[in-house]
């Protein structure tokens, strides 16, 4: 599965961005899909994931209430709507796909489990700064 993320950019604190991730053959209805991010000098962290198969959405505590993950199966596209952005949201954002049997999007404690990921998209830079 080849994935391509887009939609990043420079935004002021309090602003919004919508990230998109597309990929031929992306099985949005069968697999666990979602987003990680990595800030300079920090480890990659799970931001959000969704399993349409199991009707699960999950968010890191740091983004809950501000970010919304969604999918459009007709367009084979994964989205991350990011509102009320903060400087600490600055990072490279990566879309990711995991086999649903990995359980990646089934428990909060596994959201950061990068080892569960089968395919990564190329990152898109998000910078929140005034």
C-alpha positions in Angstrom: 0.0 0.0 0.0 1.4 3.3 -1.0 0.2 6.3 1.0 0.6 10.0 0.4 -0.2 12.6 3.1 -0.9 16.2 2.3 -2.5 19.3 3.8 0.2 20.5 6.1 1.5 24.0 6.3 2.1 27.0 8.5 -0.8 28.2 10.7 -1.2 30.6 13.6 -2.1 29.3 17.1 -5.8 28.7 17.2 -6.0 28.0 13.5 -7.1 24.9 11.6 -5.7 22.5 9.0 -7.1 19.4 7.4 -4.7 16.6 6.5 -5.5 14.0 3.9 -4.0 10.7 3.1 -4.7 8.8 -0.1 -3.4 5.5 -1.4 -4.5 3.1 -4.1 -6.0 0.0 -2.5 -6.2 1.6 0.9 -8.7 -0.6 2.7 -10.4 2.0 4.9 -13.2 -0.3 5.8 -11.2 -3.3 6.7 -8.0 -2.1 8.4 -7.0 0.2 11.2 -5.9 3.5 9.8 -4.7 6.7 11.5 -2.1 9.3 12.1 1.2 9.6 14.0 3.4 12.7 14.4 7.0 13.3 15.2 8.4 16.6 16.5 12.1 17.4 16.4 14.0 15.5 19.0 11.0 13.5 20.1 9.7 10.0 19.4 7.0 9.3 17.0 3.6 9.3 18.8 0.2 8.1 17.9 -2.3 10.9 17.4 -5.5 9.2 16.3 -6.8 6.1 14.7 -10.1 4.7 13.3 -11.5 1.3 12.6 -14.6 1.4 10.5 -14.8 -2.4 10.8 -15.1 -2.2 14.5 -16.6 1.2 14.9 -13.7 2.6 16.9 -12.1 6.0 16.9 -9.3 6.9 19.3 -7.4 10.0 20.1 -4.3 10.9 22.1 -5.2 12.9 25.2 -3.2 15.8 23.9 -5.5 16.3 20.8 -8.9 15.0 22.1 -11.6 17.5 21.5 -9.6 19.4 18.9 -8.8 16.8 16.2 -11.3 14.7 14.3 -10.4 11.7 12.2 -12.6 10.5 9.4 -12.6 8.5 6.2 -14.2 8.6 2.8 -14.2 5.2 1.3 -15.5 6.3 -2.1 -12.4 8.5 -2.4 -10.1 6.1 -0.5 -9.1 9.0 1.6 -8.3 9.4 5.3 -8.6 12.8 7.0 -7.5 14.5 10.1 -9.3 17.8 10.9 -7.2 19.8 13.3 -8.7 22.7 15.1 -7.5 25.0 17.8 -3.9 24.2 16.9 -1.2 24.9 19.4 2.6 25.4 19.0 3.1 22.0 20.6 1.2 20.4 17.6 4.1 21.3 15.4 5.5 18.1 13.9 5.7 16.0 10.8 2.4 14.0 10.5 2.3 10.6 9.0 -0.6 8.5 8.0 -0.5 4.8 8.8 -2.2 1.5 8.2 -2.2 -1.6 10.4 -3.8 -5.0 10.0 -6.9 -5.0 12.2 -5.7 -8.2 13.8 -2.8 -6.2 15.3 -5.2 -4.5 17.7 -3.5 -1.1 17.1 -6.7 0.9 17.3 -8.4 -1.3 19.8 -6.9 0.0 23.0 -5.6 3.4 24.1 -2.4 1.8 25.4 -1.5 0.6 21.9 -2.0 3.9 20.1 1.7 4.7 20.2 2.7 1.2 18.9 4.5 2.1 15.8 5.6 -1.6 15.5 2.0 -2.5 14.6 2.1 -0.4 11.5 2.3 -2.1 8.1 2.5 0.9 5.9 3.4 4.6 6.3 2.7 7.6 4.3 5.3 10.2 3.5 5.0 12.9 6.2 3.5 16.3 5.9 4.9 19.2 8.0 2.6 21.1 10.3 4.0 24.2 11.9 2.0 26.2 14.4 3.6 29.6 15.0 2.7 33.2 15.2 
